[in-house]
Amino acid sequence: MDVIKVKANSRTAAVAGAIAGVMREHKHADIQAIGAGAVNQAVKALVLAKGYLEEDGIKIVCYPEFVDVDIEGKVRTAIKLVVDPV
């Protein structure tokens, strides 16, 4: 399963749909964001996805983590949001 990568200019509704779809199919999702704008969009998308999934009777919980990511030879620190069902 791939990581859902969020940018500062990502559409929250599109990311929320991706989160909900991955949760329905795999019962687990990893969301990754680098930078304040991207983390903001990821969290807003997570809130929207929570609402989408509650309509299907799926409750979720999120655990934030730091993760190091190699981008073009440079190590950057990202926020990873690990999403699991309750």
N, CA, C and O atoms as CSV, one atom per row, in Angstrom:
chain,resi,resn,atom,element,x,y,z
A,1,MET,N,N,0.845,-1.182,0.000
A,1,MET,CA,C,0.000,0.000,0.000
A,1,MET,C,C,0.887,1.240,0.000
A,1,MET,O,O,1.866,1.315,0.743
A,2,ASP,N,N,0.541,2.199,-0.828
A,2,ASP,CA,C,1.325,3.420,-0.952
A,2,ASP,C,C,0.936,4.442,0.112
A,2,ASP,O,O,-0.156,4.400,0.679
A,3,VAL,N,N,1.853,5.346,0.357
A,3,VAL,CA,C,1.620,6.454,1.282
A,3,VAL,C,C,0.884,7.553,0.525
A,3,VAL,O,O,1.229,7.857,-0.617
A,4,ILE,N,N,-0.124,8.151,1.150
A,4,ILE,CA,C,-0.832,9.282,0.568
A,4,ILE,C,C,0.014,10.514,0.868
A,4,ILE,O,O,0.187,10.888,2.028
A,5,LYS,N,N,0.542,11.144,-0.184
A,5,LYS,CA,C,1.411,12.304,-0.009
A,5,LYS,C,C,0.605,13.568,-0.256
A,5,LYS,O,O,-0.096,13.690,-1.260
A,6,VAL,N,N,0.717,14.510,0.682
A,6,VAL,CA,C,-0.068,15.740,0.632
A,6,VAL,C,C,0.872,16.926,0.472
A,6,VAL,O,O,1.904,17.010,1.139
A,7,LYS,N,N,0.506,17.840,-0.419
A,7,LYS,CA,C,1.243,19.087,-0.623
A,7,LYS,C,C,0.425,20.248,-0.076
A,7,LYS,O,O,-0.758,20.090,0.227
A,8,ALA,N,N,1.039,21.391,0.048
A,8,ALA,CA,C,0.347,22.577,0.544
A,8,ALA,C,C,-0.794,22.991,-0.378
A,8,ALA,O,O,-1.762,23.602,0.073
A,9,ASN,N,N,-0.687,22.664,-1.674
A,9,ASN,CA,C,-1.744,23.050,-2.610
A,9,ASN,C,C,-2.673,21.889,-2.970
A,9,ASN,O,O,-3.437,21.990,-3.930
A,10,SER,N,N,-2.619,20.786,-2.211
A,10,SER,CA,C,-3.518,19.656,-2.443
A,10,SER,C,C,-4.953,20.045,-2.087
A,10,SER,O,O,-5.196,20.763,-1.117
A,11,ARG,N,N,-5.897,19.553,-2.894
A,11,ARG,CA,C,-7.313,19.803,-2.596
A,11,ARG,C,C,-7.744,18.878,-1.458
A,11,ARG,O,O,-7.593,17.659,-1.548
A,12,THR,N,N,-8.282,19.467,-0.385
A,12,THR,CA,C,-8.637,18.672,0.793
A,12,THR,C,C,-9.693,17.625,0.476
A,12,THR,O,O,-9.613,16.505,0.980
A,13,ALA,N,N,-10.674,17.959,-0.343
A,13,ALA,CA,C,-11.729,16.994,-0.666
A,13,ALA,C,C,-11.158,15.791,-1.411
A,13,ALA,O,O,-11.567,14.658,-1.157
A,14,ALA,N,N,-10.217,16.022,-2.326
A,14,ALA,CA,C,-9.599,14.925,-3.072
A,14,ALA,C,C,-8.775,14.035,-2.138
A,14,ALA,O,O,-8.833,12.809,-2.233
A,15,VAL,N,N,-8.018,14.649,-1.245
A,15,VAL,CA,C,-7.213,13.876,-0.292
A,15,VAL,C,C,-8.127,13.102,0.657
A,15,VAL,O,O,-7.853,11.947,0.981
A,16,ALA,N,N,-9.208,13.734,1.101
A,16,ALA,CA,C,-10.164,13.061,1.993
A,16,ALA,C,C,-10.773,11.847,1.311
A,16,ALA,O,O,-10.929,10.798,1.936
A,17,GLY,N,N,-11.115,11.979,0.044
A,17,GLY,CA,C,-11.651,10.843,-0.704
A,17,GLY,C,C,-10.640,9.720,-0.818
A,17,GLY,O,O,-10.994,8.546,-0.718
A,18,ALA,N,N,-9.378,10.078,-1.029
A,18,ALA,CA,C,-8.322,9.065,-1.104
A,18,ALA,C,C,-8.156,8.350,0.229
A,18,ALA,O,O,-8.020,7.127,0.271
A,19,ILE,N,N,-8.167,9.113,1.315
A,19,ILE,CA,C,-8.038,8.512,2.650
A,19,ILE,C,C,-9.194,7.553,2.897
A,19,ILE,O,O,-8.984,6.421,3.331
A,20,ALA,N,N,-10.415,8.004,2.620
A,20,ALA,CA,C,-11.601,7.170,2.851
A,20,ALA,C,C,-11.546,5.907,1.993
A,20,ALA,O,O,-11.867,4.819,2.470
A,21,GLY,N,N,-11.145,6.047,0.738
A,21,GLY,CA,C,-11.059,4.885,-0.141
A,21,GLY,C,C,-10.034,3.871,0.326
A,21,GLY,O,O,-10.292,2.667,0.318
A,22,VAL,N,N,-8.877,4.355,0.732
A,22,VAL,CA,C,-7.826,3.456,1.227
A,22,VAL,C,C,-8.276,2.779,2.520
A,22,VAL,O,O,-8.027,1.590,2.717
A,23,MET,N,N,-8.927,3.520,3.389
A,23,MET,CA,C,-9.410,2.934,4.648
A,23,MET,C,C,-10.456,1.850,4.387
A,23,MET,O,O,-10.440,0.803,5.033
A,24,ARG,N,N,-11.355,2.099,3.451
A,24,ARG,CA,C,-12.385,1.090,3.133
A,24,ARG,C,C,-11.753,-0.180,2.568
A,24,ARG,O,O,-12.184,-1.290,2.880
A,25,GLU,N,N,-10.730,-0.005,1.736
A,25,GLU,CA,C,-10.123,-1.148,1.067
A,25,GLU,C,C,-9.103,-1.876,1.928
A,25,GLU,O,O,-9.110,-3.106,1.980
A,26,HIS,N,N,-8.218,-1.135,2.611
A,26,HIS,CA,C,-7.086,-1.746,3.321
A,26,HIS,C,C,-7.197,-1.705,4.841
A,26,HIS,O,O,-6.409,-2.350,5.533
A,27,LYS,N,N,-8.166,-0.953,5.371
A,27,LYS,CA,C,-8.332,-0.812,6.837
A,27,LYS,C,C,-7.125,-0.153,7.501
A,27,LYS,O,O,-6.912,-0.316,8.702
A,28,HIS,N,N,-6.334,0.592,6.723
A,28,HIS,CA,C,-5.162,1.298,7.248
A,28,HIS,C,C,-4.723,2.319,6.194
A,28,HIS,O,O,-4.781,2.044,4.996
A,29,ALA,N,N,-4.288,3.493,6.646
A,29,ALA,CA,C,-3.774,4.496,5.714
A,29,ALA,C,C,-2.616,5.241,6.352
A,29,ALA,O,O,-2.622,5.505,7.554
A,30,ASP,N,N,-1.621,5.581,5.539
A,30,ASP,CA,C,-0.506,6.427,5.954
A,30,ASP,C,C,-0.551,7.690,5.107
A,30,ASP,O,O,-0.599,7.628,3.879
A,31,ILE,N,N,-0.534,8.839,5.782
A,31,ILE,CA,C,-0.567,10.134,5.108
A,31,ILE,C,C,0.738,10.838,5.459
A,31,ILE,O,O,1.140,10.861,6.623
A,32,GLN,N,N,1.399,11.411,4.460
A,32,GLN,CA,C,2.688,12.060,4.685
A,32,GLN,C,C,2.649,13.494,4.180
A,32,GLN,O,O,2.154,13.768,3.087
A,33,ALA,N,N,3.180,14.409,4.995
A,33,ALA,CA,C,3.210,15.823,4.624
A,33,ALA,C,C,4.513,16.450,5.115
A,33,ALA,O,O,4.991,16.151,6.209
A,34,ILE,N,N,5.075,17.327,4.279
A,34,ILE,CA,C,6.287,18.058,4.646
A,34,ILE,C,C,5.972,19.545,4.585
A,34,ILE,O,O,5.590,20.063,3.535
A,35,GLY,N,N,6.134,20.227,5.707
A,35,GLY,CA,C,5.880,21.664,5.769
A,35,GLY,C,C,4.534,21.986,6.390
A,35,GLY,O,O,3.615,21.168,6.388
A,36,ALA,N,N,4.440,23.197,6.921
A,36,ALA,CA,C,3.241,23.611,7.651
A,36,ALA,C,C,1.996,23.605,6.766
A,36,ALA,O,O,0.940,23.139,7.195
A,37,GLY,N,N,2.104,24.113,5.547
A,37,GLY,CA,C,0.952,24.157,4.655
A,37,GLY,C,C,0.441,22.769,4.308
A,37,GLY,O,O,-0.768,22.537,4.272
A,38,ALA,N,N,1.354,21.852,4.053
A,38,ALA,CA,C,0.975,20.484,3.716
A,38,ALA,C,C,0.345,19.773,4.908
A,38,ALA,O,O,-0.636,19.046,4.755
A,39,VAL,N,N,0.909,19.984,6.095
A,39,VAL,CA,C,0.339,19.368,7.299
A,39,VAL,C,C,-1.064,19.919,7.543
A,39,VAL,O,O,-1.963,19.172,7.927
A,40,ASN,N,N,-1.255,21.204,7.325
A,40,ASN,CA,C,-2.570,21.813,7.481
A,40,ASN,C,C,-3.581,21.147,6.545
A,40,ASN,O,O,-4.674,20.780,6.977
A,41,GLN,N,N,-3.225,20.990,5.274
A,41,GLN,CA,C,-4.129,20.362,4.311
A,41,GLN,C,C,-4.400,18.907,4.687
A,41,GLN,O,O,-5.526,18.434,4.536
A,42,ALA,N,N,-3.399,18.201,5.167
A,42,ALA,CA,C,-3.563,16.800,5.552
A,42,ALA,C,C,-4.532,16.652,6.720
A,42,ALA,O,O,-5.385,15.765,6.718
A,43,VAL,N,N,-4.398,17.517,7.708
A,43,VAL,CA,C,-5.273,17.431,8.879
A,43,VAL,C,C,-6.717,17.780,8.490
A,43,VAL,O,O,-7.656,17.122,8.937
A,44,LYS,N,N,-6.893,18.813,7.658
A,44,LYS,CA,C,-8.245,19.156,7.214
A,44,LYS,C,C,-8.858,18.002,6.411
A,44,LYS,O,O,-10.040,17.697,6.567
A,45,ALA,N,N,-8.063,17.366,5.560
A,45,ALA,CA,C,-8.549,16.227,4.786
A,45,ALA,C,C,-8.914,15.063,5.692
A,45,ALA,O,O,-9.890,14.358,5.436
A,46,LEU,N,N,-8.144,14.858,6.740
A,46,LEU,CA,C,-8.430,13.787,7.690
A,46,LEU,C,C,-9.763,14.014,8.387
A,46,LEU,O,O,-10.520,13.068,8.607
A,47,VAL,N,N,-10.052,15.258,8.735
A,47,VAL,CA,C,-11.337,15.582,9.360
A,47,VAL,C,C,-12.487,15.280,8.394
A,47,VAL,O,O,-13.501,14.707,8.791
A,48,LEU,N,N,-12.323,15.668,7.131
A,48,LEU,CA,C,-13.352,15.369,6.128
A,48,LEU,C,C,-13.521,13.859,5.947
A,48,LEU,O,O,-14.646,13.362,5.889
A,49,ALA,N,N,-12.418,13.139,5.860
A,49,ALA,CA,C,-12.468,11.684,5.679
A,49,ALA,C,C,-13.159,11.013,6.861
A,49,ALA,O,O,-13.891,10.040,6.682
A,50,LYS,N,N,-12.934,11.519,8.049
A,50,LYS,CA,C,-13.591,10.981,9.242
A,50,LYS,C,C,-15.107,11.043,9.076
A,50,LYS,O,O,-15.816,10.093,9.406
A,51,GLY,N,N,-15.592,12.164,8.565
A,51,GLY,CA,C,-17.030,12.303,8.318
A,51,GLY,C,C,-17.521,11.343,7.248
A,51,GLY,O,O,-18.578,10.733,7.406
A,52,TYR,N,N,-16.762,11.198,6.150
A,52,TYR,CA,C,-17.149,10.264,5.091
A,52,TYR,C,C,-17.246,8.837,5.626
A,52,TYR,O,O,-18.191,8.108,5.323
A,53,LEU,N,N,-16.256,8.454,6.424
A,53,LEU,CA,C,-16.210,7.087,6.934
A,53,LEU,C,C,-17.268,6.823,7.999
A,53,LEU,O,O,-17.779,5.707,8.099
A,54,GLU,N,N,-17.602,7.839,8.796
A,54,GLU,CA,C,-18.646,7.656,9.806
A,54,GLU,C,C,-19.986,7.347,9.162
A,54,GLU,O,O,-20.800,6.628,9.742
A,55,GLU,N,N,-20.229,7.888,7.953
A,55,GLU,CA,C,-21.457,7.574,7.222
A,55,GLU,C,C,-21.548,6.083,6.903
A,55,GLU,O,O,-22.644,5.543,6.759
A,56,ASP,N,N,-20.403,5.423,6.793
A,56,ASP,CA,C,-20.340,3.975,6.532
A,56,ASP,C,C,-20.185,3.166,7.816
A,56,ASP,O,O,-20.011,1.949,7.766
A,57,GLY,N,N,-20.247,3.836,8.962
A,57,GLY,CA,C,-20.119,3.135,10.238
A,57,GLY,C,C,-18.690,2.794,10.612
A,57,GLY,O,O,-18.461,1.925,11.453
A,58,ILE,N,N,-17.721,3.468,9.997
A,58,ILE,CA,C,-16.297,3.217,10.287
A,58,ILE,C,C,-15.767,4.376,11.113
A,58,ILE,O,O,-15.798,5.525,10.672
A,59,LYS,N,N,-15.284,4.077,12.303
A,59,LYS,CA,C,-14.652,5.095,13.141
A,59,LYS,C,C,-13.143,4.922,13.039
A,59,LYS,O,O,-12.633,3.804,12.976
A,60,ILE,N,N,-12.438,6.055,13.024
A,60,ILE,CA,C,-10.989,5.996,12.854
A,60,ILE,C,C,-10.268,6.714,13.995
A,60,ILE,O,O,-10.843,7.523,14.723
A,61,VAL,N,N,-8.996,6.382,14.114
A,61,VAL,CA,C,-8.102,7.039,15.059
A,61,VAL,C,C,-6.812,7.352,14.302
A,61,VAL,O,O,-6.426,6.619,13.391
A,62,CYS,N,N,-6.149,8.445,14.686
A,62,CYS,CA,C,-4.946,8.888,13.991
A,62,CYS,C,C,-3.795,9.034,14.981
A,62,CYS,O,O,-3.952,9.599,16.064
A,63,TYR,N,N,-2.632,8.510,14.584
A,63,TYR,CA,C,-1.417,8.620,15.383
A,63,TYR,C,C,-0.378,9.383,14.567
A,63,TYR,O,O,0.062,8.892,13.527
A,64,PRO,N,N,0.024,10.570,15.014
A,64,PRO,CA,C,1.052,11.312,14.272
A,64,PRO,C,C,2.457,10.816,14.622
A,64,PRO,O,O,2.727,10.422,15.757
A,65,GLU,N,N,3.344,10.842,13.627
A,65,GLU,CA,C,4.734,10.433,13.823
A,65,GLU,C,C,5.647,11.330,13.004
A,65,GLU,O,O,5.220,11.907,12.004
A,66,PHE,N,N,6.899,11.451,13.421
A,66,PHE,CA,C,7.929,12.058,12.584
A,66,PHE,C,C,8.557,10.942,11.759
A,66,PHE,O,O,8.715,9.818,12.236
A,67,VAL,N,N,8.912,11.259,10.524
A,67,VAL,CA,C,9.583,10.290,9.675
A,67,VAL,C,C,10.580,11.044,8.794
A,67,VAL,O,O,10.281,12.130,8.297
A,68,ASP,N,N,11.771,10.458,8.604
A,68,ASP,CA,C,12.773,11.054,7.731
A,68,ASP,C,C,12.548,10.555,6.313
A,68,ASP,O,O,12.361,9.361,6.083
A,69,VAL,N,N,12.569,11.497,5.354
A,69,VAL,CA,C,12.320,11.186,3.953
A,69,VAL,C,C,13.493,11.693,3.127
A,69,VAL,O,O,13.955,12.817,3.321
A,70,ASP,N,N,13.973,10.866,2.206
A,70,ASP,CA,C,15.055,11.261,1.311
A,70,ASP,C,C,14.449,11.846,0.041
A,70,ASP,O,O,13.776,11.143,-0.713
A,71,ILE,N,N,14.686,13.127,-0.191
A,71,ILE,CA,C,14.204,13.802,-1.390
A,71,ILE,C,C,15.407,14.350,-2.141
A,71,ILE,O,O,16.072,15.281,-1.686
A,72,GLU,N,N,15.675,13.758,-3.294
A,72,GLU,CA,C,16.801,14.161,-4.141
A,72,GLU,C,C,18.117,14.236,-3.361
A,72,GLU,O,O,18.885,15.186,-3.508
A,73,GLY,N,N,18.359,13.231,-2.540
A,73,GLY,CA,C,19.606,13.152,-1.797
A,73,GLY,C,C,19.645,13.929,-0.498
A,73,GLY,O,O,20.638,13.864,0.227
A,74,LYS,N,N,18.582,14.667,-0.186
A,74,LYS,CA,C,18.526,15.421,1.064
A,74,LYS,C,C,17.487,14.789,1.988
A,74,LYS,O,O,16.393,14.424,1.557
A,75,VAL,N,N,17.847,14.669,3.255
A,75,VAL,CA,C,16.923,14.099,4.239
A,75,VAL,C,C,16.070,15.213,4.810
A,75,VAL,O,O,16.585,16.205,5.327
A,76,ARG,N,N,14.749,15.040,4.713
A,76,ARG,CA,C,13.787,16.004,5.252
A,76,ARG,C,C,12.943,15.291,6.295
A,76,ARG,O,O,12.723,14.084,6.204
A,77,THR,N,N,12.478,16.024,7.270
A,77,THR,CA,C,11.582,15.468,8.278
A,77,THR,C,C,10.148,15.739,7.861
A,77,THR,O,O,9.769,16.879,7.592
A,78,ALA,N,N,9.361,14.682,7.811
A,78,ALA,CA,C,7.956,14.780,7.439
A,78,ALA,C,C,7.093,14.385,8.628
A,78,ALA,O,O,7.554,13.743,9.571
A,79,ILE,N,N,5.843,14.782,8.557
A,79,ILE,CA,C,4.843,14.309,9.505
A,79,ILE,C,C,4.098,13.166,8.828
A,79,ILE,O,O,3.612,13.314,7.707
A,80,LYS,N,N,4.009,12.038,9.505
A,80,LYS,CA,C,3.235,10.913,8.998
A,80,LYS,C,C,2.037,10.724,9.919
A,80,LYS,O,O,2.186,10.592,11.133
A,81,LEU,N,N,0.856,10.712,9.327
A,81,LEU,CA,C,-0.370,10.461,10.079
A,81,LEU,C,C,-0.787,9.019,9.797
A,81,LEU,O,O,-1.147,8.678,8.670
A,82,VAL,N,N,-0.734,8.179,10.823
A,82,VAL,CA,C,-1.101,6.775,10.697
A,82,VAL,C,C,-2.564,6.663,11.100
A,82,VAL,O,O,-2.936,7.023,12.218
A,83,VAL,N,N,-3.389,6.167,10.192
A,83,VAL,CA,C,-4.830,6.090,10.419
A,83,VAL,C,C,-5.253,4.625,10.475
A,83,VAL,O,O,-4.952,3.846,9.571
A,84,ASP,N,N,-5.952,4.262,11.544
A,84,ASP,CA,C,-6.458,2.908,11.748
A,84,ASP,C,C,-7.898,2.968,12.221
A,84,ASP,O,O,-8.326,3.988,12.761
A,85,PRO,N,N,-8.659,1.887,12.026
A,85,PRO,CA,C,-10.015,1.861,12.589
A,85,PRO,C,C,-9.964,1.693,14.103
A,85,PRO,O,O,-9.010,1.136,14.647
A,86,VAL,N,N,-10.987,2.175,14.764
A,86,VAL,CA,C,-11.072,2.050,16.225
A,86,VAL,C,C,-11.454,0.635,16.567
A,86,VAL,O,O,-11.584,0.298,17.744
